[in-house]
Amino acid sequence: MIVVNLDVMMARRKMSSGELASRIGITQANLSILKNQKAKAVRFSTLNDICKALDCQPGDILEYREDEEE
C-alpha cells in the first residue's frame, strides 16, 4: 500500500493544514483525506503543488509498504 507521510513533512516545515491547503488550492477537508490515508488517488498536479509548497520530493511524502495479511 502507499502511505502518505504528509504530517511528517508539514511538521518539518512548520506548516499548518490551513496554510498548506491555501497554498495548493484545495480544501482543508480534501487535504485531511490525503493526510488520513483515505484518498484513492492523487493528481500529479496536486502532488507537484504539495512538493513545491513543502520544498520536498514526492518520495519524502509517499512511501510504499507491503500490505498486511489478514
N, C-alpha and C positions, 0 to 999 in steps of 0.2 A: 504494500500500500504506500501511497505517497503521503508524507506527513508535512504539514505546513508549520514551520517554526517562526511564524511572523512575530509572535510576542517576544521572542528572544532578541531578534534584530531591532524591534521597536524599543526595547529596554536599553539595548546598547547605544542607540541613537537618542535616547531620552525623548521619544516622540509619543504623544498620546494617540489613541484611536481616532479621536475627533480631528486632530491635526493631519494625520495620515490620510484619512478619508477625504478631507477637504483638498489636500494636495493632489490626490489622484483622481478626484472627481467621482467617487462612489459614496453611497450612503454608509453611515456607521453600521446599519443593520447588515448590509452586504459584506462589509469588512469583518464583522463579527462571524458571519457564516464561514468566511475563509479561515479566520483565526481558530474557530472551534471544530475544524475538520469536517464540516458539514457540506462543503462545496463538492459538486461532482465534476466540475471543470473550472478552469480559469483561462480567460483570454490572454493571448500573448501581449496584447496592448496593455492590459491591466498589470500583468507581470512586469512588463517594461516600465510602467509608471511607478510601481512599487519599488523596483530596483533603483530607479532614478531618485525617488524621494528619500530612500534609505541609504543611498550610495553603497549598494551591495550587488552581488551576483546572484542569479537565480538559485545556485547551489547553496547560498547562505540561508535561504528561507525554505527551500524544498529538499526533502530527504526521502529516500526510498528505504522501506523496511519490509522484510518478509511478512506476509500475512500470518497471523497467529492461527494455528489449527484449533478447531473447536472440539 
